[in-house]
């Protein structure tokens, strides 16, 4: 009888272990982050005692991440940080495979292939709407190129060298072969639709007091989704968006049925971030005091 009781106890114990193993096999552990832009981050130790809860992303960032990414704020007060945009930018006139659906003002315009492809996707959709006379008049600019432009046009029109978004490699000046952008179909279309493709019209006509720059309907900046959608929905300039995000700590956006959650974290030294959801993520600094984590493909 004792042998039967002992065998029964062993079988019950094995069953409990098997059930626990089965349930742990689908815990929704952190999905490897998306390798986009300057997204970085390494999950913490695999040691079971240090593993994060299954409903949390945990990874470490270094303070230099504050100066990397697609959401860096650059204006009269905040300078362009050191970056690799110059090395990534290619001459579009020499890489005609990247020129599709738009023209070039001259043969000196440079962009990263990634930004050129994002712009191409957008203008191809614009063509479906009958808007197809886009022209790139300026892309990436080095500090030397910005200095020459500054000396030519003056501070009322050109940014001080070291303070131009063009030196981030994320900005474009767009023209139209049909007229000035404020009146051309291309300028009107961008104002209404650029956000769908991760771009913003960086200097809106009623935000000069906030941006410090006069209305420039030709200047677009890549920030990516869902950030462009949130700014469009709330009619925020880029500066306003970053301020609201820092105050609220997180925002949720649904774009074309896809849910995004955006978090702000202050970073002043090596920091372990604990993000209270699990999914793919992108990471960007804000160029001042913290990082922004954008989580998508969220695991429930």
N, C-alpha and C positions, 0 to 999 in steps of 0.2 A: 504493500500500500504506500509506504514511504517513497519507494522508487517512482511510483506513478505520480504522486504529488510533486516530487522534485522535477520530473519530466514536464509536467503541466506548467509549473512555475517558469521553467526555462523557455517553453514555447510562448508563454504570455510576454515574457521579457523581450524575446526576439521579435515578436509582433510589434511591440511598442517602438523598438529601435527602427524597424523597417518603416513604420508609419512616419516617424520623425524624419527619417532620411528622405522619404518621398516628398514630404511637405517642404523641406529645406531645399529641394532641388528646383523650386520655382519661387524663390524669394524676391525676385526683382532686384538683384544686386546691380550696382552702378554699371550702366552701359558705357562702353568706351566713348569718350567725347569726340565730337566732330572735328576733324582736322581742317578747319577753315580759317582763312586769314591768319591772325597771330594767336589763335586759340591754343593755350597750353594748359597743363595741369596734370598731376600724377596722383592717382589714387593712393591713399595711405597704406600702411603696412598690411600685408595679407594675414598677419598673425591674428588668430581668432579672437584673442583678448582685446586687440586694438581695432577690430573691424567696425565700420560705422553701422548704425542701425539700417535695416533693409529699406527704410523709407527716406534715406538721406544720402546725398552725395557729399563726400569728404575728400578734399584735396588741398595741396599746399601751393601757395603762390609766393613769389619773391617780390620785393618792392619795385623792381624795374618793370614788372608787368603793368604798373600804373601808366607807363609811357608807351605801351604797345596796344595795337588793335584798331578796329574800325570806328570806335566811338570816342576818339581823342578830340577834345575841344581845343581849337586854335582860334585865337582872336587877337585884338590889339594888346591884350595884357598877358596872354598865355602863348608861349613860343612853341614852335614845332620842335619836338624832341628828336634826338638822333634816330635815324631810321634807315632802312635798306631800300627805300623807294627808288632811288637813283639807279641802283643795280637791277631792279626788277623792270624798270620802264624800258620799252623798246620803241624804236622809230616806226610809226605806223606806215609811213610812206615806203619803207623798206620791207615791211611785213604786211603786204597787201592782203594776205589771207585773213588778217584781223579786221579789214575794212569791208564792211558788208551792210549796205543800207544807209550809209551816210557818207558825206564828203569831208575833205580835209582843207582847211584854209591855206596851209602851206606844207612843205615837206619836212618841217622840223618837229612836228607834234609827236610827243612820246606818252605812252600809257603802259601800265602793266597789262599783260595778256588777259588776266582775270577781269580787270576793270573794263577792258575793251569788249570782252565777251558779254559782260553784264549789260553794257550800253547797247550792244548789238541786239540782244534779246529784247530790250525795251523798244528800240526803234522799229524792229520788225513787227511788233504788236501795234505800234503807232501807224505803220503803213496799212495795216488791216482797216484802220479807221480813216484811211485816206490822207494821213499826215506823213509825208515822206521827203521833206526837203531839209533834213538835219545836216548840220555842218559843225564839226569840232574845230573851234578856233584856238583852243589852248588846253593842254593836259598837264602832265608833270612839269614842274619848273624847279631847277636847282636854285640855291641861294644866289648864285652869280646871275642867273637869268632873271630872278626876281629883282635883284639890285638894278640891273639894266632897265627893267620895266619901270621900276620906281623912279629912277632918274628921268626917264622919258615922260611919264604921265603924272608924277607927283603924288603926294599923300592923299589927295581927295579921291583918287581913282584906284591907285595901286596900294597893296598892303606893304608895310615895312618888311624888308627882307628878314627872314626868320619867323615871320608871323603870317605866312600865306598857306592856306589849305592846299594849294597846288604842290607845295613841297612835301606834303604827306603822301602824295600819289593817290589821293582819294577824290580829287575834285576835277571837274571839267567845265570849260566855258563852251557853251553851245550857241550856235547861230542858225540862221535860216537863210536859204537862198532866195526867199520871197520877201524879206523885209526885216525890220527890227523885231527882236524877240517879244517885246511887250505887246505887240499887235499881231505878230505872225501866228499862224495855226500851230507851229511847233512850240512856241512859248506858251500858248494857251493849253495845249495838250499836256505839256510837262507839268504845269501847275496843277492840273487835275489828276494826272495819272502816274507821275514819276514815283510816288510812294509805293505803288504796287510792285515795283521792281527793286526796292531797297534804296532808292534815291530820294533826296529832298532838294527843294529849291531853297538854298541855304539862307538867302537874305530876302525875306518877304517884304512887300511894300509897306506894311504897317508895323514892322518890328525893328525899325532902325534904332530906336532908343535902347533896345535890348541888345541887338547885335553890334551896334556901333558902325554899321555899314549901310550905305544907301541901297535902295532896292536894286537888285541885280537879277532880273528874270533869266539871265543866261547862265548863271553860276549854279551848277548842281553838285551835290556832294553825296557820296555813297556812305550809308550807315548800316544798311541791311534791314531785313525784316526781323522782328515786328516793329523795330524802332521807328522806321519811316511811317508805318501805319498809325502808331500811337500819336506821333506828332501831327499827322494829317487830321486825325479824328478830333484832337483837342486844339487844333490851330496853334500849336506851340512852335516857337523857334527852337533850335537845337539847345541853346543855353537854358531855355525854360524847361525843356524835357529833362535835362540832367539835374536841374534844381529840384523839380517835382519828384524825380526818382530817388534822389538822395533823402528827401524829406519823408517819403512814403516807405522807403526800403524795398518795396516790391510792387510790381504791376503785372496784371494778367491781360493778355490780348488774344483774341481769336481771329485769325486771318485765313479766309477761305477754308474754314472748317478745321484749321490746325491751331492747337492751343500752345501758347508760349507763356512762360512766366519769367519775368526779368527781375533780378535782384541787384541791389547795390551793397557793397561791403567796403568799409574803410580799410586801407592797407598802408601801414607806415614801416613795416619790417616784415620779415618772413612770417607768413600768416597761414594758419590752417582754416580753410573755409568750410563751413557746414551748411549745405544747401538742403532745405527740407523737402525736396522732391527728388525723384530718380528719373533719369532720361539722358539723352544726348545733350551736350551743352557747348556753347561758345563763350569765350572769355575775352574781355577787352578792358583796358584801363580807360580812365576818363581824362588823363593827362594832368590831374591835379592831386587827388587825394585818395583814390579808391579804384575798385574794379567793378565791372558789371558782368554778371553771369546770366546768360540767356539759356533757359532750359526748354527743350522741345522733345517731341516723340516721348512724351511722359509716360512712365510705367505706372499703372494703377495697382 
